Amino acid sequence: MIYSIALASVILQTNMSPQIPVSTELSANYAREALAEKLTLEMRTSTLNELISQMNEIYVDVTAARKIERELKKWMETESFKKLDDPVEFTAKVNDILKSQVTDAHLRFRYSSNPLPPRQDPREPSEAEIKEYEEWVRRQNANFQKVERLEGNIGYFSFNLFQDADEVARPMGAAINFLSNTDAMIIDLRQNGGGDPAGVQMVCSYFFSEKPVHLNSIYFRQGDRTIDFWTLETVNAPRFVDKPVYVLVSKRTGSGAEECAYNLQQLKRATIIGEPTWGGANPGGNVRLNDHFQCFIPVGRAINPYSKTNWEGKGVIPDVATDPANALKVAQQMAVQALMTKESDEDYRNALGDLLKRLSAEIGK
């Protein structure tokens, strides 16, 4: 099962499916010169009928799906629906109706000017899509962007996507191996749009001992089942425990990245720094409605075992609010302050004090 990537160019697919890049997505904010021909009434009607059918069958909130059906059918009887042949305006109107009936950041109706890849099952990617995705993943190196030892012996790594556990294991293990002797860790999720809960589980596991810790649960409408996610008993590098951890977030931190921050925050394992995140907690996938329309339909709901709720609609609220542009310096400053209080070597403590002054001056600029 997977979360979607809220604010990136990769659109994630349905339960247990891989993530597939989609390059032709259009919204009302995209360039209009790429538009296809105008939509016929038959096309508009069949698209919405298929959307209604899929929503009623798999959307996690049954009551909301029925409310959406009523509103869409009501609109389909109006003159405005019968005349609205512009695909971008049509897409925007459908999304307005969806959002008027439910608060769900992931639920999104999309238009593609180019024909979408054919599928045997509208909820599952084709072999061609899977192959394209696998090549994309290889080139992205699981979206790990940077691993660095910062001044003050502070570890830092950033990555922009939670791949599945197999993909994230290698770069994550390498990053932690390199940073295992640092005295504090900064995880940069400011540009991370989400991904696979199993990838989130993998990353979080490095910051707890071998004893399993309950991280998160996800309820699925289909089968009326709940899957619990616990930290892993085995990881590929030394665990980073009994040392401070800081997580950087922004409004571009979405879905699975929000889960990672929320898990660590609820377990009091990390200090979250930045601004409130995007606010999407319902995993699901893209459903192909026809050649030019698809909809990301959430099929599950995150339920944190400690708060008994999630971050849907409000985002993860940081422990330390600051401009995301300054979040790294603020985190480094906090880490240095914490390390100074425990340092017995006077010379090194003085060196940390000098670093702290420089960081404070830089943040104040």
C-alpha positions in Angstrom: 0.0 0.0 0.0 1.2 3.5 -0.6 0.7 7.2 0.0 0.6 9.5 -2.9 3.2 12.2 -3.6 1.3 15.3 -2.9 3.6 18.0 -4.4 5.9 16.2 -6.8 5.7 15.0 -10.4 5.3 11.4 -9.6 1.8 10.0 -9.1 1.5 6.9 -7.0 -0.6 3.9 -7.8 -3.0 1.7 -6.0 -2.6 -0.8 -3.1 0.6 -2.8 -3.4 1.3 -1.3 -6.8 4.5 0.5 -7.7 4.8 4.2 -8.3 4.5 5.4 -11.8 5.7 8.8 -13.2 3.1 10.7 -15.1 4.4 13.6 -17.2 1.2 14.7 -18.9 -0.9 15.7 -15.9 -2.8 19.0 -16.4 -4.7 21.2 -14.0 -6.2 24.7 -14.4 -2.8 26.2 -13.6 -1.0 24.4 -16.4 -0.3 25.7 -19.9 -3.3 25.6 -22.1 -1.6 25.2 -25.4 -1.3 21.4 -24.8 -5.1 20.9 -24.6 -6.8 18.2 -26.5 -10.0 18.7 -28.5 -13.1 19.9 -26.7 -15.0 17.3 -24.6 -18.2 16.0 -25.9 -21.3 15.6 -23.7 -21.0 11.9 -24.0 -17.3 12.0 -22.9 -18.1 14.2 -19.9 -21.0 12.0 -18.8 -19.2 8.7 -19.2 -16.2 10.0 -17.3 -18.3 11.1 -14.3 -20.3 7.9 -14.3 -17.1 5.9 -14.1 -15.7 8.2 -11.4 -18.9 7.7 -9.4 -18.7 3.9 -9.8 -15.1 3.8 -8.7 -15.6 6.1 -5.7 -18.5 4.1 -4.5 -16.6 0.9 -4.8 -13.2 1.8 -3.2 -13.1 5.2 -1.6 -12.3 4.9 2.1 -15.2 7.1 3.2 -18.4 5.4 2.1 -20.7 8.3 3.2 -18.6 10.9 1.5 -18.6 8.9 -1.7 -22.4 8.9 -1.8 -22.5 12.6 -1.1 -20.1 13.2 -4.0 -22.3 11.0 -6.2 -25.4 13.1 -5.4 -23.6 16.4 -6.1 -22.1 15.2 -9.4 -25.4 13.8 -10.6 -27.1 17.1 -9.6 -24.5 19.0 -11.6 -24.9 16.7 -14.6 -28.5 17.8 -14.9 -27.6 21.5 -15.2 -27.0 23.6 -18.3 -23.5 24.5 -17.2 -22.5 20.8 -17.3 -24.0 20.4 -20.7 -22.1 23.3 -22.1 -18.7 22.9 -20.3 -16.6 21.4 -23.0 -13.1 22.7 -22.0 -11.2 19.8 -20.4 -9.3 22.0 -17.9 -12.3 23.9 -16.7 -14.2 20.6 -16.5 -11.4 19.1 -14.4 -11.4 22.2 -12.1 -15.1 22.0 -11.6 -15.1 18.3 -10.7 -12.3 18.9 -8.2 -14.4 21.8 -6.7 -17.3 19.4 -6.2 -15.0 16.8 -4.6 -13.5 19.2 -2.2 -16.9 20.7 -1.3 -18.0 17.3 0.1 -14.9 16.0 1.9 -11.6 17.2 3.3 -9.1 14.8 1.7 -5.9 16.3 0.3 -5.2 13.2 -1.8 -8.5 13.0 -3.6 -7.8 14.6 -7.0 -9.4 14.3 -10.4 -6.9 14.8 -13.2 -6.8 15.3 -17.0 -4.1 14.3 -19.4 -3.9 15.8 -22.9 -2.1 12.7 -24.1 -3.8 9.3 -23.9 -3.0 7.6 -20.6 -1.3 4.2 -20.9 -3.8 1.3 -21.3 -4.4 -1.0 -18.4 -6.1 -4.4 -18.0 -7.2 -3.3 -14.6 -7.9 0.5 -14.2 -6.4 0.4 -10.7 -3.2 -1.4 -11.6 -0.3 -0.2 -13.7 0.5 -1.9 -17.0 3.8 -3.7 -17.6 5.0 -0.8 -19.7 4.3 1.6 -16.8 6.1 -0.6 -14.3 9.2 -0.8 -16.6 9.2 3.0 -17.0 8.9 3.4 -13.3 11.7 1.0 -12.5 14.1 2.9 -14.8 13.0 6.1 -13.2 13.8 4.8 -9.8 17.2 3.6 -10.9 18.1 7.0 -12.2 16.8 8.8 -9.0 18.8 6.6 -6.6 15.7 6.3 -4.4 15.6 10.1 -4.4 18.4 10.5 -1.8 19.8 13.9 -2.5 22.5 14.6 0.1 24.4 12.9 3.0 26.7 15.1 4.9 28.6 15.5 8.2 28.0 19.0 9.4 30.2 21.1 11.6 29.7 20.1 15.3 29.7 16.4 14.3 26.0 16.5 13.3 24.7 14.1 10.7 22.5 15.3 7.9 20.7 13.6 5.0 17.9 14.7 2.6 15.7 12.7 0.3 12.6 13.6 -1.6 10.6 10.3 -1.9 9.9 7.3 0.3 10.5 4.4 -2.1 9.4 0.8 -1.1 11.5 -0.9 1.5 13.8 -2.7 -0.9 14.6 0.4 -2.8 15.2 2.6 0.3 17.3 0.0 2.2 20.6 0.5 0.2 20.9 4.3 0.3 19.5 4.5 3.8 21.9 1.9 5.1 24.8 3.7 3.3 23.8 7.1 4.8 23.5 5.8 8.3 26.8 3.9 8.0 28.5 7.1 7.0 26.9 9.1 9.8 26.9 6.5 12.6 29.6 8.3 14.6 27.9 11.7 14.6 26.3 13.0 17.8 23.0 14.2 16.4 21.0 13.7 13.2 19.0 16.0 11.0 16.5 14.5 8.5 15.5 16.9 5.8 12.0 16.2 4.5 11.3 19.7 3.3 10.9 18.6 -0.4 9.7 15.0 0.3 6.3 14.4 -1.2 5.7 11.0 0.3 5.7 7.4 -0.9 5.4 3.9 0.5 4.5 3.3 4.2 7.0 0.4 4.1 9.7 2.9 3.2 8.6 5.1 6.1 8.8 2.1 8.4 12.3 1.3 7.2 13.6 4.8 7.8 12.0 5.2 11.2 13.4 1.8 12.3 17.0 3.2 12.4 16.1 5.5 15.2 14.8 2.9 17.7 16.4 -0.1 19.4 15.8 -3.7 18.2 12.6 -4.0 20.4 9.7 -3.4 18.0 7.9 -0.1 18.4 4.4 0.5 17.0 4.8 3.4 14.5 1.4 3.7 12.7 -1.7 1.8 11.5 -3.6 2.1 8.3 -7.3 1.2 8.0 -8.5 -0.1 4.6 -12.2 -0.1 3.6 -11.7 -3.1 1.4 -11.8 -6.1 3.7 -12.5 -3.8 6.6 -8.9 -4.4 7.8 -6.2 -2.6 9.6 -2.5 -3.1 9.0 -0.1 -2.2 11.8 3.4 -0.9 11.1 6.1 -1.6 13.7 9.8 -0.8 13.6 11.9 -3.6 12.0 14.0 -6.0 14.1 16.8 -6.0 11.5 18.2 -3.0 9.6 21.3 -2.7 7.3 23.4 -0.3 9.4 24.0 0.6 13.1 20.9 2.0 14.8 21.0 5.7 15.7 19.6 5.6 19.3 20.1 7.7 22.4 21.1 10.7 20.3 19.0 13.7 19.3 17.1 13.7 16.0 15.6 16.7 14.2 13.3 16.6 11.2 12.9 19.5 8.8 9.5 20.0 7.2 7.6 22.5 5.0 4.3 22.8 3.3 5.8 20.7 0.5 6.3 17.8 3.0 3.5 15.4 2.0 1.8 12.1 2.7 4.3 9.4 3.7 6.9 12.1 4.6 4.3 13.6 6.9 3.8 10.1 8.4 7.5 9.9 9.1 7.6 13.2 10.9 4.3 12.5 12.8 5.5 9.0 13.9 8.7 10.4 15.3 6.9 13.3 16.9 4.3 11.2 18.6 6.9 8.8 19.9 8.9 11.8 21.2 11.9 10.6 19.2 12.5 13.8 17.2 12.0 17.5 17.2 10.0 18.7 14.1 11.2 22.1 12.7 9.7 24.2 10.0 6.1 25.0 9.0 2.9 22.9 9.0 3.0 20.2 6.4 0.7 19.6 3.5 -2.0 17.6 5.3 -2.7 14.3 3.5 -3.0 11.1 5.5 -5.1 8.8 3.3 -3.2 6.3 1.1 -4.6 5.2 -2.3 -3.8 5.3 -5.9 -4.6 6.6 -9.4 -7.5 5.0 -11.1 -7.7 5.2 -14.9 -11.2 6.3 -15.9 -10.6 6.5 -19.6 -8.0 7.6 -22.1 -7.7 11.2 -20.7 -9.0 11.2 -17.2 -7.9 9.6 -13.9 -8.5 10.1 -10.3 -6.4 9.5 -7.2 -8.8 7.7 -4.9 -7.8 7.1 -1.3 -8.6 3.6 -0.1 -7.2 3.8 3.4 -6.8 6.1 6.5 -3.8 6.5 8.8 -4.5 6.0 12.5 -1.7 6.8 14.8 -1.7 4.4 17.8 -0.9 7.3 20.3 -2.9 10.3 19.1 -5.7 8.0 17.7 -6.0 10.3 14.8 -3.7 11.6 12.0 -2.6 14.8 10.2 -5.3 14.9 7.5 -6.4 18.5 6.7 -4.1 20.2 9.2 -0.6 18.8 8.5 2.0 17.9 11.0 2.4 20.9 13.4 6.1 21.6 14.0 7.5 21.6 17.5 9.6 24.6 16.5 8.0 27.0 14.0 10.3 28.7 11.6 10.7 29.7 8.0 11.7 26.4 6.2 14.5 28.3 4.6 16.1 28.7 8.0 15.1 25.3 9.4 18.5 23.6 8.8 20.4 26.3 10.6 17.8 26.3 13.4 18.1 22.5 13.8 21.9 22.7 13.8 21.8 25.4 16.4 19.5 23.3 18.6 21.7 20.3 18.2 24.8 22.3 19.2 23.1 23.7 22.2 22.1 20.2 23.3 25.6 18.8 22.8 27.2 21.6 24.7 25.2 20.8 27.9 26.7 17.2 27.9 30.2 18.0 26.7 32.9 17.6 29.4 35.9 18.5 27.3 36.3 22.3 27.9 38.2 23.0 24.6 35.6 21.2 22.5 32.7 22.8 24.4 34.3 26.2 23.7 34.5 25.3 20.0 30.9 24.3 20.0 30.1 27.7 21.6 31.9 29.5 18.8 29.9 27.5 16.3 26.7 28.3 18.1 27.5 32.1 17.9 28.1 31.8 14.1 24.9 29.9 13.6 22.9 32.4 15.6 24.4 35.3 13.6 23.5 33.6 10.4 19.9 32.9 11.4 19.5 36.5 12.6 20.5 37.9 9.2 
